[in-house]
């Protein structure tokens, strides 16, 4: 079952507090994540006003620039206590996919 994101609140300094329907809540700091990336959907988030547009859209954490994080990935990041690298995230989901098909 897909995790259900019910709340997302920008709490300043590139941090977002999120809550899931099952009660898991976490605050993720996106400062390092954003500083290591660039592009048309990432660059607007480097400003306070751009980052402040975070909201939930169709269950995903989404910004006005079009950048989004699906609830499954966001949940994994919450469990890790930080936005993870693409490599870490991919490895996690690949390992879980192989367990589900075994």
N, C-alpha and C positions, 0 to 999 in steps of 0.2 A: 504494500500500500504506500502510495506517495505521501511524504510528510506534508502536512497542511500548515503553511505559514499564515499566521493570523494578525501579526502586528510587526511593523517596522518603523522605528523612530530614529531620526538623526539626532545624535546627542553631542555633536560638536567634534572638532578636530579630526574629521574624516572617519568618525566612528558611527556605527549603526547598531542599535539595540533591536534584536528580533525575538519574536516569540512564536512558538509552534502550538498547535491545538493540544498536543499531549503534555504541555507545560514546560518543555525545554525552552529556556531563554538564554541568550548570550549577547555580549557586546563584541562586535568585530571591528578592529582598527584597520582601515583600508589604506592608511598613509603610505606604508612601504609598498603595498601591492600596486598602488597608482603611480608611485614614483618610478617603478621599474617598467612601466608600460607607457605606450603612447598610441595615438590614433584618433580618428574623428569621434569615436564614442567614449574614449577614455579621457582625452584632454579636457573636456568641459567639467569633468568631475574633480579636477585638480583645483578648481575654484570653490570657495565656500558656497556660492549661490548655485553652482552646478551640482555640487554634491547634495545640497539640501533638497533637491527634487526627488530624492529616493521615496519610493512608494511600492505597494504591492499591486501587481497587474497580472491577472490570470495565474495567481499563485506564486509568481516569481518576484524577487526583489529587483526593481526596475528603476532606471533613472530617465529623465526627459531626453537625454542624448541618445537613448536606444540601447545603452548597456544594460544587461540584466544577468542575474545569477539564478539558475533554476533552484527550486526548493530542495532537491536532493543534494546538489553540490553545496548549497548554503548550509544545509544540515551537517554535512561532513565537516565543513569549515568550522561550524559552531562547536562540534565535538572536539576538534583539534585546537580550538581557542584562537584561530587566526585564519585569514584567507591563505590558502595553500598554493603552492606553485602548480602550474598546469601538469607537470610531470607527476607530482605527488597525487594530485586529484585523479589523473588518468589511471595510475597504478592501483589506487584504491578501488575504483569502479571496475577495472578489469579483473582484479582478484575476486571481487564479489560476484561478478557476472559468471566467472568460472565455477564458483561454489554453487550458484543457483542452477547451473546446467549439469552438474555432476550427479 
